[in-house]
Amino acid sequence: MINKLVEKIKKTNAPIVVGLDPMMKFIPDYIKSKAFAEFGETLEGAAEAIWQYNKGLVDAICDLIPAVKPQIAMYEQFGIPGLVAFKKTVDYCKSKGLVVIGDVKRGDIGSTSEAYAVGHLGKVQVGSNSFYGFDEDFVTINPYMGADSVLPFVKVCKEEKKGLFILVKTSNPSSGDFQDRLIDGKPLYEHVGEKVAEWGAEHMGDSYSYIGAVVGATYPEQGKILRKVMPKSFILVPGYGAQGGKGADLVHFFDKDGLGAIVNSSRGIIAAYQQEKYASYGDTGYADAARAAVLDMREDIAGALGK
Amino acid sequence: MINKLVEKIKKTNAPIVVGLDPMMKFIPDYIKSKAFAEFGETLEGAAEAIWQYNKGLVDAICDLIPAVKPQIAMYEQFGIPGLVAFKKTVDYCKSKGLVVIGDVKRGDIGSTSEAYAVGHLGKVQVGSNSFYGFDEDFVTINPYMGADSVLPFVKVCKEEKKGLFILVKTSNPSSGDFQDRLIDGKPLYEHVGEKVAEWGAEHMGDSYSYIGAVVGATYPEQGKILRKVMPKSFILVPGYGAQGGKGADLVHFFDKDGLGAIVNSSRGIIAAYQQEKYASYGDTGYADAARAAVLDMREDIAGALGK
């Protein structure tokens, strides 16, 4: 799957992943009204609005981008109906040829991590049959519990030819509370990065490992260091756009050939129509506004990379 | 909810939480056969088997214990039908008066943590209505991303009178990979413990805070230190039984009055009938075997606490 991701990035010339994080306030009123008319102002109504909104976005941008990253929390908050919409979104994106990164940030001890890995990337056994649960292509995971929480995911990735992005240095303001604390003269995130590099070296695709890392665009200096610490790891970079990261901040996350990283934008794309810059699209043009925002983001990154 | 938990522990004289972590290999064949006859060897069939198995367990032990801790990964691996079984289990346990600790180990940046908090503990807004998603009483969360990943959960707990257990020192063998690394002369878990104590002091129930911590029974020395670092935090202690923790290891997790901690056992209770000690119950007696195992665990802990 890492090879497919790299190929699609080359083909689209867009190291961009669009975060499908559908907050209700992003969804145009006409979509919500229609969904509520059919299902009421219920969890099912919210789930239908999310699904229709996502479908419109995906149809409008799927030829421009290599990947999407649905944030499961935004679905999980609507309980079971929300998770049904998550699964429909994953399946639809895959049917459109997109690589799907499930932003799930799971992590637990051995047998429990195994269950998460099976549920999100692999197949679960029921009697003599086996079934995919959510079936994303990549997932994000949390390393706090150490190697035996990570390795069950690695095992399933190897079997299924899928991949991981492990949290190393996250984009949020208080990521430093623990991640920046110095251990033997180096911050914790660097120690985690070294582990990611070690796991990654043993699990290579053609040019990059399928064990990648998450490093926030909001921390470009740390990105520069981590790029060197993890030379074979693909880096998923959140924090561009709404969180403050800019094209110029991204340069050091990439290798010299302009590969090695993929930059996420969520609300900057999916709610572009709510920005002044794209307001002329109106709410019925939300998907076209998203397309325009993807094109602008592609240009911003290409400019920064001197391409 | 922390007050309810403390009250129920006093009443049952059992600082015990039973982990409802239904692996397929724990479920008696007669339950699986019946479920598969009705729904086939499908995800729905697995979910039905899990639900019937849980229901039998809960009916047999609900008068003896204050709380249950369903591990969501064990349900999530069966996709949507699995999560439906999780929700049914949460609701059923609450209807029996049990405190439900959702072992979900979520954690993300600000608005995303808010979505998880709303989905598991609070209410989500849909138009002019609001709905509970999964509606557990407590959840476990992961602190790696720092304060702004934790505080949205704290906010919802305050509104809903619910609570948290934050991962501090986990019970797995490689928890030390990052948690034990020294920062300013103290291990990372102690720094996390200090933060938990700080958040906890501002969010008190009657005698304990509703911001608790997870510290593994497999690390009694660390438990002793963390008990002092977090004097007002309730400690959720996994790792008893199958993972190797013993009654005598638990003493230092408790306060002098025998409160302040709640010990989890999962397979040691729910799959007791598969142990030689309880084999005479047979598979149709799996729930009675679980009851016997709870009574033995209560005695083991009471003995260790000198009660």
Interface residues (C-beta under 8 A of the other chain):
Chain A: D21 M23 M24 K32 F36 E41 T42 L43 G45 A46 Q71 A73 M74 E76 Q77 F78 G79 I80 G82 L83 V84 K87 K105 R106 G107 D108 I109 G110 S111 T112 S113 A115 Y116 V118 G119 H120 V124 Q125 V126 G127 S128 N129 F131 Y132 G133 F134 N142 P143 Y144 M145 G146 A147 D148 S149 L167 T170 S171 N172 P173 S174 S175 G176 D177 F178 Q179 R181 L182 I183 D184 L188 H191 V192 K195
Chain B: D21 M23 M24 K32 F36 E41 T42 L43 G45 A46 Q71 A73 M74 E76 Q77 F78 G79 I80 G82 L83 V84 K87 K105 R106 G107 D108 I109 G110 S111 T112 S113 A115 Y116 V118 G119 H120 V124 Q125 V126 G127 S128 N129 F131 Y132 G133 F134 N142 P143 Y144 M145 G146 A147 D148 S149 L167 T170 S171 N172 P173 S174 S175 G176 D177 F178 Q179 R181 L182 I183 D184 L188 H191 V192 K195
